[in-house]
Amino acid sequence: MCVQVDVGGDRAGHLDCAAEALQRAARLAQSQARAAFETPTPDARSSNLTVGVASQTAVRQRFGSNFGLSVHPQRPVRPAPTPRPGGQP
């Protein structure tokens, strides 16, 4: 609670109150920032999904028939373009 006193035209307390409110807000922001840094980070004991390593099943799904044969995923054969009706291609 802030109290502002006016004595003989001089005000006292209004800047102290603002400084105190800012200090409380700064302490709260610092504690929230520290809490964000204390979250666990992935390390060598983390699961593959947490670290971002794909499982063999996922890689097989992505590469299809090219799994073990190529570094490029399987892509369907592109259909031949159909000619435009009544005109030149």
N, C-alpha and C positions, 0 to 999 in steps of 0.2 A: 504494500500500500504506500502510495506516495503522498506526501503533504507538501504543499507550497505555501510559504509564508511571505507576506508583503509587509515590511516594516519601513515606514518612512520612504516609500518609493523603491526600496531595495528588495528584490526578490531573492529568496533563499530556498534551496531544495529542489528546484525544477531540473537543474542540470545533474544533480546528484542522482535523482530518480531515473533520469534517462540513461545515465552511465551504468547504473545498477541493472536496469532492464537489459541493456546491451550486453553486459557481462554475463548475465544469466543465459541469454540467447546464444552467446558465443560458447559457453560451457556445454550447453545442450548440443550444439552443432559439432563440437569437438568430440563429445562422447559418441555421437552417432557415426562420425567419420571413423573413429577408432574401432567401433563395432563392425564396420564394413571390412576393415583390414583383418579382423580376427576370424573371418570365415575360413573354413578349411579349403585348402587348395589341392588340386589333384597332384598325386605323386606316384612313385613306382608301385605302391600297393593299391592304387585305385583300380576300379574295374575298367575294362576296355571301353565301355560305352561312355564312362565319365571322362576319360582322357581323349576320346575321339577316334579310337582305333576301330576299324570296321571288322566285323566277324567274317569268318570264311563263308558262312551262309549268305551274308549280305553281298559279298564280292561275287559269289557264284550267280546270284540273282542279277547283279548289274552287268556282268560280262557275258552271261548266257553261254552259247556254244563256243565262244572265244576264250573261256576260262582255261588257263594253263597253256594257251596257244599264242596269245597276242597280248600286247599291252593296251590295245584299244578295245573298248566295249563293243559288244555286238550291236549292230544297227540293222534294221530291216532294209531290204533292197528297195531302192527308190523306184516307184513305178514310172514307166515311160510317159512323157507328156502327151496328152491327147491333142490332136490337131483342132484348130478352131474351125467352127463350121463356116463354110462359104468364103474362106479367105486364105491368105498366106500365113504361114506360121510365124 
